[in-house]
Amino acid sequence: MERLQVILYYKYLGFSLEKIAELLKEERTDLLLHLTR
């Protein structure tokens, strides 16, 4: 369920599904790092 929430947050922020998939493939995804971009 946590993973789905992360996907929905990224989608809400305007990230494409392709970019979200790429970010989730990273071993340690830092949500705050991506939010500050």
MOPAC internal coordinates of N, CA, C and O (Angstrom, degrees):
PM7 1SCF
backbone

  N    0.0000 0     0.00 0     0.00 0    0    0    0
  C    1.4482 1     0.00 0     0.00 0    1    0    0
  C    1.5283 1   110.69 1     0.00 0    2    1    0
  O    1.2310 1   120.39 1   143.20 1    3    2    1
  N    1.3175 1   116.86 1   -36.80 1    3    2    1
  C    1.4639 1   120.75 1  -179.85 1    5    3    2
  C    1.5286 1   111.11 1   -60.77 1    6    5    3
  O    1.2310 1   120.71 1   139.54 1    7    6    5
  N    1.3213 1   116.25 1   -40.46 1    7    6    5
  C    1.4706 1   120.24 1  -179.69 1    9    7    6
  C    1.5286 1   110.90 1   -63.32 1   10    9    7
  O    1.2310 1   120.38 1   139.42 1   11   10    9
  N    1.3154 1   116.87 1   -40.58 1   11   10    9
  C    1.4626 1   120.98 1   178.17 1   13   11   10
  C    1.5257 1   110.76 1   -63.02 1   14   13   11
  O    1.2310 1   120.20 1   140.07 1   15   14   13
  N    1.3196 1   117.22 1   -39.93 1   15   14   13
  C    1.4613 1   120.57 1   178.20 1   17   15   14
  C    1.5231 1   110.90 1   -62.42 1   18   17   15
  O    1.2310 1   120.33 1   138.18 1   19   18   17
  N    1.3218 1   116.97 1   -41.82 1   19   18   17
  C    1.4641 1   120.97 1   178.44 1   21   19   18
  C    1.5213 1   109.93 1   -62.14 1   22   21   19
  O    1.2310 1   120.40 1   135.73 1   23   22   21
  N    1.3257 1   116.84 1   -44.27 1   23   22   21
  C    1.4689 1   120.92 1   178.97 1   25   23   22
  C    1.5292 1   109.95 1   -60.13 1   26   25   23
  O    1.2310 1   120.39 1   134.79 1   27   26   25
  N    1.3107 1   116.86 1   -45.21 1   27   26   25
  C    1.4646 1   120.58 1  -179.37 1   29   27   26
  C    1.5239 1   111.96 1   -64.89 1   30   29   27
  O    1.2310 1   120.03 1   142.34 1   31   30   29
  N    1.3398 1   117.55 1   -37.66 1   31   30   29
  C    1.4688 1   120.59 1   176.94 1   33   31   30
  C    1.5174 1   110.55 1   -62.60 1   34   33   31
  O    1.2310 1   120.75 1   131.64 1   35   34   33
  N    1.3264 1   116.17 1   -48.36 1   35   34   33
  C    1.4657 1   119.69 1   179.92 1   37   35   34
  C    1.5256 1   110.60 1   -60.96 1   38   37   35
  O    1.2310 1   120.20 1   137.48 1   39   38   37
  N    1.3244 1   117.23 1   -42.52 1   39   38   37
  C    1.4679 1   121.37 1  -179.45 1   41   39   38
  C    1.5305 1   110.12 1   -64.00 1   42   41   39
  O    1.2310 1   120.39 1   137.71 1   43   42   41
  N    1.3105 1   116.86 1   -42.29 1   43   42   41
  C    1.4618 1   121.75 1   178.17 1   45   43   42
  C    1.5260 1   111.08 1   -60.23 1   46   45   43
  O    1.2310 1   120.84 1   144.80 1   47   46   45
  N    1.3318 1   116.00 1   -35.20 1   47   46   45
  C    1.4629 1   121.21 1  -179.37 1   49   47   46
  C    1.5215 1   112.85 1   -80.27 1   50   49   47
  O    1.2310 1   120.42 1   176.85 1   51   50   49
  N    1.3360 1   116.81 1    -3.15 1   51   50   49
  C    1.4557 1   119.43 1   174.07 1   53   51   50
  C    1.5157 1   115.30 1   100.95 1   54   53   51
  O    1.2310 1   119.92 1  -173.56 1   55   54   53
  N    1.3296 1   117.75 1     6.44 1   55   54   53
  C    1.4604 1   120.04 1   177.31 1   57   55   54
  C    1.5273 1   109.11 1   -72.66 1   58   57   55
  O    1.2310 1   120.37 1   -36.73 1   59   58   57
  N    1.3302 1   116.90 1   143.27 1   59   58   57
  C    1.4657 1   120.50 1   176.02 1   61   59   58
  C    1.5280 1   108.81 1   -74.93 1   62   61   59
  O    1.2310 1   120.83 1   -21.36 1   63   62   61
  N    1.3206 1   116.02 1   158.64 1   63   62   61
  C    1.4659 1   119.43 1   178.50 1   65   63   62
  C    1.5211 1   111.34 1   -62.26 1   66   65   63
  O    1.2310 1   120.60 1   145.89 1   67   66   65
  N    1.3291 1   116.45 1   -34.11 1   67   66   65
  C    1.4670 1   120.13 1   178.27 1   69   67   66
  C    1.5256 1   110.45 1   -64.07 1   70   69   67
  O    1.2310 1   120.39 1   137.22 1   71   70   69
  N    1.3357 1   116.86 1   -42.78 1   71   70   69
  C    1.4659 1   121.34 1   179.79 1   73   71   70
  C    1.5247 1   110.49 1   -67.88 1   74   73   71
  O    1.2310 1   120.34 1   140.50 1   75   74   73
  N    1.3197 1   116.96 1   -39.50 1   75   74   73
  C    1.4600 1   121.00 1   178.27 1   77   75   74
  C    1.5215 1   110.05 1   -61.61 1   78   77   75
  O    1.2310 1   120.45 1   135.52 1   79   78   77
  N    1.3302 1   116.75 1   -44.48 1   79   78   77
  C    1.4650 1   120.67 1   178.97 1   81   79   78
  C    1.5225 1   110.24 1   -60.58 1   82   81   79
  O    1.2310 1   120.73 1   138.20 1   83   82   81
  N    1.3249 1   116.20 1   -41.80 1   83   82   81
  C    1.4621 1   120.79 1   179.32 1   85   83   82
  C    1.5326 1   110.55 1   -63.00 1   86   85   83
  O    1.2310 1   120.43 1   136.58 1   87   86   85
  N    1.3260 1   116.78 1   -43.42 1   87   86   85
  C    1.4583 1   120.90 1  -179.29 1   89   87   86
  C    1.5247 1   111.44 1   -65.99 1   90   89   87
  O    1.2310 1   120.42 1   142.22 1   91   90   89
  N    1.3288 1   116.81 1   -37.78 1   91   90   89
  C    1.4611 1   120.22 1  -178.18 1   93   91   90
  C    1.5242 1   112.27 1   -73.99 1   94   93   91
  O    1.2310 1   120.37 1   159.68 1   95   94   93
  N    1.3321 1   116.89 1   -20.32 1   95   94   93
  C    1.4617 1   119.96 1   177.19 1   97   95   94
  C    1.5228 1   111.72 1   -72.48 1   98   97   95
  O    1.2310 1   120.82 1   155.52 1   99   98   97
  N    1.3428 1   116.03 1   -24.48 1   99   98   97
  C    1.4538 1   119.89 1   177.78 1  101   99   98
  C    1.5240 1   108.58 1   -62.50 1  102  101   99
  O    1.2310 1   121.06 1   -37.15 1  103  102  101
  N    1.3071 1   115.58 1   142.85 1  103  102  101
  C    1.4622 1   119.51 1  -175.60 1  105  103  102
  C    1.5249 1   111.92 1   -62.35 1  106  105  103
  O    1.2310 1   120.62 1   134.02 1  107  106  105
  N    1.3142 1   116.42 1   -45.98 1  107  106  105
  C    1.4689 1   120.68 1   179.78 1  109  107  106
  C    1.5195 1   108.57 1  -122.26 1  110  109  107
  O    1.2310 1   120.60 1   -81.10 1  111  110  109
  N    1.2969 1   116.47 1    98.90 1  111  110  109
  C    1.4531 1   120.74 1   179.20 1  113  111  110
  C    1.5203 1   108.41 1   -88.76 1  114  113  111
  O    1.2310 1   120.95 1   -57.57 1  115  114  113
  N    1.3195 1   115.79 1   122.43 1  115  114  113
  C    1.4586 1   121.76 1   179.35 1  117  115  114
  C    1.5261 1   108.36 1  -101.35 1  118  117  115
  O    1.2310 1   120.49 1   -75.81 1  119  118  117
  N    1.3038 1   116.68 1   104.19 1  119  118  117
  C    1.4592 1   121.81 1  -176.58 1  121  119  118
  C    1.5236 1   111.36 1   -57.36 1  122  121  119
  O    1.2310 1   120.01 1   136.79 1  123  122  121
  N    1.3284 1   117.59 1   -43.21 1  123  122  121
  C    1.4644 1   120.00 1  -178.03 1  125  123  122
  C    1.5154 1   111.84 1   -63.79 1  126  125  123
  O    1.2310 1   119.94 1   144.10 1  127  126  125
  N    1.3084 1   117.72 1   -35.90 1  127  126  125
  C    1.4586 1   121.14 1   178.25 1  129  127  126
  C    1.5253 1   110.24 1   -60.91 1  130  129  127
  O    1.2310 1   120.29 1   136.78 1  131  130  129
  N    1.3144 1   117.05 1   -43.22 1  131  130  129
  C    1.4639 1   120.96 1  -179.26 1  133  131  130
  C    1.5249 1   111.68 1   -72.27 1  134  133  131
  O    1.2310 1   120.50 1   148.94 1  135  134  133
  N    1.3089 1   116.65 1   -31.06 1  135  134  133
  C    1.4624 1   119.66 1  -179.90 1  137  135  134
  C    1.5176 1   111.88 1   -69.82 1  138  137  135
  O    1.2310 1   120.17 1   153.02 1  139  138  137
  N    1.3261 1   117.28 1   -26.98 1  139  138  137
  C    1.4637 1   120.39 1  -178.29 1  141  139  138
  C    1.5166 1   112.64 1   -85.76 1  142  141  139
  O    1.2310 1   119.15 1   175.77 1  143  142  141
  N    1.3085 1   119.22 1    -4.23 1  143  142  141
  C    1.4665 1   122.25 1   179.84 1  145  143  142
  C    1.4971 1   111.62 1   -75.73 1  146  145  143
  O    1.2310 1   120.10 1   180.00 1  147  146  145

